[in-house]
Amino acid sequence: MRILITDDEAPARERLRRLLADVAWVEVVGEAASGEEALARTRDLEPDIVLMDVRMPGMDGLEAAQRIASLPEPPAVIFVTAHEEHALAAFDSNAAGYLLKPVRAEKLVAAIERAQRLTRAQAAGAAAPVARRQITVRLRDQLRLIPVEDVLSFVADQKYVTVRHLQGEDLLDESLKALEDEFAAEFVRIHRNALVAIRHLEALERGQDGQYTAVLRHGGGRLPVSRRLAGEVLRRLRTAA
């Protein structure tokens, strides 16, 4: 198994290397000191498993794990952290494991073995990726978790996506295409720059000029619908009724 170690503290990375040094079937292929670096090195090195700290400067481990999960062939992510309060958010990001520091060698190896079985099952087509149940957004220097069932729409604007939800709206640094692929069962594309939640879609209206408009519940407003996509939007709306 090819392992990428991610932690902003060099001694922590070295300790994980030492714990894995005698495991013959494990190869540490690289290290990263931040979420941004973990994402870049995952693309370059294609590890099977990423050992990921949670609290790091810049992009933290939770956000990095979500970004990694959107890659075409994502590795399994095992969180290795001193903070147990992030466990729920970690598993909402489809983590394969969650270990508390200081990690014992036997627990680390057991977690890697479990992740290995998971990745083999996925490669064989036995397990489909599971969509997240919460979206993580950054609010100043904190993270905010938004339940997917509360999301009204995703609207793209240049490099960011605005996620509009029952509590307001936030910016999300993810692609609209990746969100569409992950949440295809719950959201429908209405325009090249917008997805809306079927559960919060109240109506599809057509104006005198032939322009379609999606009307959202809960103060979600009205969004334009392209004529090309209107038929599919109407079909999904009728199916959900």
N, C-alpha and C positions, 0 to 999 in steps of 0.2 A: 504494500500500500504506500502510495506517495503522499507525504504529509507536508503541509505548509503551516509553519508556526507563526502566529500573529500576536504580538504583545508589545506595548510601547516601552516596556522595561527590559533591557538587555539581560539582566540576571534571570528574569522569569523565562525568557526564551532559552537561555542556556540550560536552565534546570530541566525544561521539557526535553531538550536534546539529550541530556544525560539519562533521563528516565527511559528514553527510547533507544539508547545506544546499543543495548544488548538484545533488542527484538529483531530477529533476523529477517522477518518478512515485512519490516517497516523501513522506508527510506525517507529521511527528511530532505526534501528537495529545495527548501528555501525558507526564508524568514521575512516577516513584514513588521513594521513598527507602527502602523496606522491602518485605519479602515481603507483609506484611499490606496495605500500601497498593497494591502491584501487583495483588493479588487484587481489591481493591475497585474500583480504577480500570479493570481489565479488564472487570469486570461493567458499569461505567458507560459506558465509552468504546467498547467492542467493537472493539479493535484487531485487525488481521490478524496482527501479529507483536509479540511482547514481547522486547526486548533485556534480558537478565537477568544481573545480577551473582550470584555464588554466595555469598560471605561477607558477610552483613549482620546487624545486630543483630536479635534477635527471630526471626521467621520468616525463614529464609534462602532463597536462590534455589532450591535443590533442592526444599524443601518447598513453596514457593510454586508451582513448576512442576507438581508433582503435584496440588495443589489446583486450579490452572487447568485441567489436563488433564481434570478431572472435570466441568467446566462443560458445558452442553448443546452449545454450539458453540465449542470452545476455539480460541484463536489458536495459531499456531506459536510456539515459544519458542527463542530463540538465546541461549546463555550467552556472556557477555563477561566474562572473569575473568582474574586474574593467577595462578590456581592450576590447573596442569594436572593435579594428582592427582585432581580431581573429575570427569574426563572420563567414566569408566565409569559413575559414578552418574548423570551428566547424561543420557547416552544411554539408561540404564535408565528414566529419566523421560520418554522419547520426545522428547527435544530434537531440534530441526531443525538445530542447528548448535552448535559450540563454538569460540569464538575466544579467543585469549590476548592480554592487554594487553601492550604498546600495540598497538592494532589499526590496521592500514593500511586506508585508504579502499577500495582495490580488493577486499580480502578481506571487508570488511564488506558491500559491495554484492553481491559474489558469493554470500555466505551468505544475504542477503535474497532474491536471485533464486531460489536453490534452495528456500528456504522458500515462496516465492510459487508455484512449480511444484507443491510438495507440497500446499499448501492448495487450489489449484485442482483437483488430482486428487481430493482428498477431497470437495470440494464436488460434483464430478461423480459421486461414488460409486465411483471407481476404486480407492480405497484405504480399507480399514476400519481403525479405530483398533486399535492393537496393545496388548494388556494388558502391564503392567509385569512384569518378571521378578524385581524386588526391591521390597520395601516399606521406605520410609524412616521411621524413628521417631526421636524426640528423646530422648536419654538425658542428663539434666542439660544441659550446654552442648555436647554432641556429638551427631552423627547416627550412627545405627546402621542398617545395611542388612541386611534379613532376606530370604533367598531365598523366593520364593512357594512353591516346592516343599517348604519346611520348615514352612509354616504349617498348623496343625491346624484352627484355627477362628477366627472373628471373632465376638465377643460384645458387643453394645451395652449400655451402662449410662448412661442419661441423655445427656450431650453427648459422651461419649467411647466409643471402641470398644477393647476389649481384644483384642489379637492374640496368640493362644497358638501357640507354635511349638516346634521341637525343642530350642531353647536356653533356653526359659522363656516369659515373657510381657511385653508392653509395651503402653503406651497409644498409641492412634492417633487423631488428630484428623481423622477422615474419617467420612462417613455410611455406614451399613450398606448403604443402597440403592445408592450409587455403587460400593461394593465389589462388590455383587452383580451390577450391570450389567457392570462391567469383567471380573470373573472368573467369569462365568456358565458357562463351559466346564469349570471346575475345581472350583467350589464349588456347594453346593446349600443353599437356605434350609431350615432344619428348624423354625424358630420365628420369631415376629415379631422377636426380638432376637438371632438367631444364624444364622451360616453355617458349614458344615463342609466340609473338603476331601474330595472323593470318594476321592482316593488314600489318605487316612488313616482312612477310615471302615471299621471292621471289621465291624460288624453293626448291625441294627435290631431291637431287642427289644420285645416287648409284654407288659406286666405283667397280672396278674389283674384289675386295675381298668381295663384297656383303655388305659392310658397307654403311649405309645411312648417308647423311649429310644435315642439314638444312642450307640454304643460306639466310641470312637476308639482307634487304635493309639498306641504310643510314649508311654504314660502321659497321653494327652490327656483321659482321664476319660470321664464319661458326661454327656450333655446331653439335656434333655427335647425331644421332638418333638411338635409339635401334630398332632392327629388329622387336621386338614384337609390338612396337608402330607405326612403319612406315606406316602401312595400314590406321590407323586412321588419322595420320598427312596428308597423301596424300588425303584422303577423305575430310578433313576440308579445305585443300588448294584448291581443285577443287570446292568445294561448294562456297568458297569466291570469286572465279575468276569471 
